[in-house]
Amino acid sequence: MTDIAVAGDRRPWGSWSAGSAAAGDPPDVRRALQLALAAIWLLDAVLQYQSFMYTRAFGQMLAATAPGNPAVIASPITWNASLIEHHQTALNTIFATIQLAIAIGIAYRPALKVALGASVAWALGVWWFGEGLGEVLTGRASPLNGAPGAVLIYALIAVLAWPADRDAAAPFVAARTVGLTAARAIWAAFWAAMIFFTLQPANLSSQGLHDMISGMASGEPRWLASTDNAVASALAHHGTAGSMVLAAAFALIAVSVFLPAPAAKALLVLAFAVAAFIWVVGEAFGGVFTGGGTDPNSGPLLALFALLYWPGLGGRRAGAAQAPAVPAQA
């Protein structure tokens, strides 16, 4: 008789779900992050079903993203907004139902890849027709109000959480899916773009941050409006300094994936803190308390994006590239 080592990758699916759990292995972190993305899509669907979205105001809100964009971008936005205003009930119901279907599809394993692919396509369409490309071509884009566009981050997360093992022993989830070099390049490029938008002339003006944050207070609950107004007052005439501090934070976050794990974790904690600041102060929780918010905006997506890069959560079953060899009788 001889012993044959059977690699973990060759074990049937049931052995991963039952046998590994019995052995005390932690759950698949990538799957948990996929489910978090599904939960955000579900929230989007619920918000899209709000009564506000069935009024002409929804189409007008979309049309407001056109000004400042090149004509080739603005004209389709205006056309789309007009179409929605004239068929608001049917089209808004379709939009909300698509987002609900994406959420359910991501949560239901057999439909996962189809749903993630659909989420990328839908996100890119909404980025153009619903967000005006995040205003990145207008000179007004700021990470504090969602640049480069919250829905673009949905697509990015769907790609990085794709159920594929390019590197099963990767140090973090994103590298497991696309490889370490590509994952690091995506992270660095994203935060470099955040620095670029933060340092736009409109954001470097002395009152730029004050005006942006105070403008979010309208229609919000008193406690949130008071918070926004207090921060806006503190930043009055300090827009340049505030933007420089924010850009410096983005720069530190950008290099985190190239550092040893302890330093990377510390800077990822900074990323979570910055995401929370953006979400509460800059985005007022995406306006979800006003009855007119279509999504929670970029804050939660930035946090989920950072979790994809947390050291030690990369390999299958939160760090194990393969299961231990199993002896079998020949």
Backbone hydrogen bonds, N-H to C=O, Kabsch-Sander energy under -0.5 kcal/mol:
donor,donor_aa,acceptor,acceptor_aa,energy
4,I,328,A,-1.0
6,V,4,I,-0.6
6,V,326,V,-1.0
7,A,5,A,-0.6
8,G,323,A,-0.7
10,R,7,A,-1.4
11,R,8,G,-1.4
15,S,12,P,-1.0
16,W,12,P,-0.9
16,W,13,W,-1.0
17,S,13,W,-1.8
18,A,14,G,-2.8
19,G,14,G,-0.7
20,S,15,S,-1.7
22,A,18,A,-2.3
23,A,19,G,-1.5
24,G,21,A,-1.4
25,D,20,S,-2.2
29,V,27,P,-0.6
32,A,28,D,-1.6
33,L,29,V,-2.2
34,Q,30,R,-2.2
35,L,31,R,-2.1
36,A,32,A,-1.7
37,L,33,L,-2.0
38,A,34,Q,-2.1
39,A,35,L,-2.1
40,I,36,A,-1.7
41,W,37,L,-2.2
42,L,38,A,-2.3
43,L,39,A,-2.2
44,D,40,I,-2.3
45,A,41,W,-2.2
46,V,42,L,-2.3
47,L,43,L,-2.6
48,Q,44,D,-2.3
49,Y,45,A,-1.2
49,Y,46,V,-0.5
50,Q,47,L,-1.4
53,M,50,Q,-1.0
54,Y,51,S,-1.7
55,T,52,F,-1.6
58,F,55,T,-1.3
59,G,55,T,-0.6
60,Q,56,R,-2.0
61,M,57,A,-2.2
62,L,58,F,-1.9
63,A,59,G,-2.3
64,A,60,Q,-1.4
65,T,62,L,-1.8
66,A,63,A,-1.7
69,N,66,A,-2.1
73,I,70,P,-1.4
74,A,70,P,-3.0
75,S,71,A,-2.7
77,I,73,I,-1.1
78,T,74,A,-2.5
79,W,75,S,-2.5
80,N,76,P,-2.6
81,A,77,I,-2.6
82,S,78,T,-2.3
83,L,79,W,-2.2
84,I,80,N,-2.3
85,E,81,A,-2.1
86,H,82,S,-1.5
87,H,83,L,-1.2
91,L,87,H,-2.4
92,N,88,Q,-2.1
93,T,89,T,-1.8
94,I,90,A,-2.0
95,F,91,L,-2.7
96,A,92,N,-2.7
97,T,93,T,-2.3
98,I,94,I,-2.4
99,Q,95,F,-1.9
100,L,96,A,-2.1
101,A,97,T,-2.6
102,I,98,I,-2.2
103,A,99,Q,-2.1
104,I,100,L,-2.4
105,G,101,A,-2.7
106,I,102,I,-2.3
107,A,103,A,-1.8
108,Y,104,I,-1.8
109,R,107,A,-0.8
111,A,108,Y,-1.9
112,L,109,R,-2.1
115,A,111,A,-2.7
116,L,112,L,-2.8
117,G,113,K,-2.5
118,A,114,V,-2.5
119,S,115,A,-2.3
120,V,116,L,-1.8
121,A,117,G,-2.0
122,W,118,A,-3.0
123,A,119,S,-2.4
124,L,120,V,-2.2
125,G,121,A,-1.9
126,V,122,W,-2.6
127,W,123,A,-2.5
128,W,124,L,-1.5
129,F,125,G,-2.8
130,G,126,V,-2.4
131,E,126,V,-1.4
132,G,128,W,-1.1
133,L,127,W,-3.1
134,G,127,W,-0.6
135,E,132,G,-1.6
136,V,133,L,-1.7
138,T,135,E,-1.5
139,G,135,E,-0.6
140,R,135,E,-0.6
141,A,135,E,-0.8
145,N,142,S,-1.5
146,G,143,P,-1.0
147,A,142,S,-2.3
149,G,146,G,-2.6
152,L,149,G,-1.0
153,I,149,G,-0.9
153,I,150,A,-1.1
154,Y,150,A,-1.0
155,A,151,V,-1.4
156,L,152,L,-1.9
157,I,153,I,-2.6
158,A,154,Y,-2.4
159,V,155,A,-1.9
160,L,156,L,-2.2
161,A,157,I,-1.9
162,W,159,V,-1.2
164,A,162,W,-2.5
166,R,164,A,-0.7
166,R,176,R,-1.7
167,D,176,R,-1.9
170,A,167,D,-1.7
174,A,308,L,-2.7
176,R,172,F,-1.4
177,T,173,V,-1.2
178,V,174,A,-2.2
179,G,175,A,-1.9
183,A,179,G,-2.3
184,R,180,L,-2.5
185,A,181,T,-2.1
186,I,182,A,-2.4
187,W,183,A,-2.3
188,A,184,R,-2.6
189,A,185,A,-2.5
190,F,186,I,-2.3
191,W,187,W,-2.1
192,A,188,A,-2.0
193,A,189,A,-2.0
194,M,190,F,-1.7
195,I,191,W,-1.9
196,F,192,A,-2.3
197,F,193,A,-2.4
198,T,194,M,-2.0
199,L,195,I,-1.7
200,Q,197,F,-1.3
202,A,139,G,-0.5
203,N,200,Q,-1.3
204,L,200,Q,-1.4
205,S,201,P,-0.8
208,G,205,S,-1.1
209,L,205,S,-0.5
211,D,207,Q,-2.7
212,M,208,G,-1.9
213,I,209,L,-2.5
214,S,210,H,-2.5
215,G,211,D,-1.5
216,M,212,M,-0.5
216,M,213,I,-1.2
217,A,214,S,-1.2
220,E,217,A,-1.9
225,A,221,P,-2.9
226,S,222,R,-2.6
227,T,223,W,-1.4
228,D,224,L,-2.5
229,N,225,A,-2.6
230,A,226,S,-2.2
231,V,227,T,-2.3
232,A,228,D,-2.7
233,S,229,N,-2.3
234,A,230,A,-1.9
235,L,231,V,-1.5
236,A,233,S,-1.0
237,H,206,S,-0.5
238,H,206,S,-0.5
238,H,235,L,-2.5
239,G,206,S,-1.9
242,G,238,H,-2.6
243,S,239,G,-2.3
244,M,240,T,-2.1
245,V,241,A,-2.3
246,L,242,G,-2.2
247,A,243,S,-2.5
248,A,244,M,-2.3
249,A,245,V,-2.1
250,F,246,L,-2.2
251,A,247,A,-2.1
252,L,248,A,-2.0
253,I,249,A,-2.2
254,A,250,F,-2.4
255,V,251,A,-1.3
256,S,253,I,-1.1
258,F,255,V,-1.8
259,L,256,S,-1.7
264,A,260,P,-2.7
265,K,261,A,-2.8
266,A,262,P,-1.8
267,L,263,A,-2.1
268,L,264,A,-2.1
269,V,265,K,-2.1
270,L,266,A,-1.4
271,A,267,L,-1.7
272,F,268,L,-2.1
273,A,269,V,-2.2
274,V,270,L,-2.7
275,A,271,A,-2.5
276,A,272,F,-2.3
277,F,273,A,-2.3
278,I,274,V,-2.8
279,W,275,A,-2.4
280,V,276,A,-2.6
281,V,277,F,-2.4
282,G,277,F,-1.1
283,E,278,I,-1.8
285,F,279,W,-3.2
286,G,283,E,-0.9
287,G,283,E,-0.6
287,G,284,A,-1.7
288,V,285,F,-1.2
290,T,287,G,-1.6
292,G,287,G,-0.7
293,G,287,G,-0.7
301,L,297,N,-0.5
302,L,298,S,-2.7
303,A,299,G,-1.6
304,L,300,P,-2.3
305,F,301,L,-2.6
306,A,302,L,-2.1
307,L,303,A,-1.8
308,L,304,L,-1.2
309,Y,306,A,-1.7
310,W,307,L,-1.4
312,G,171,P,-2.5
313,L,171,P,-0.7
313,L,310,W,-1.5
314,G,171,P,-0.5
315,G,170,A,-0.7
316,R,168,A,-1.0
318,A,315,G,-0.7
319,G,315,G,-1.8
320,A,316,R,-1.6
321,A,319,G,-0.8
326,V,6,V,-0.7
330,A,2,T,-1.0
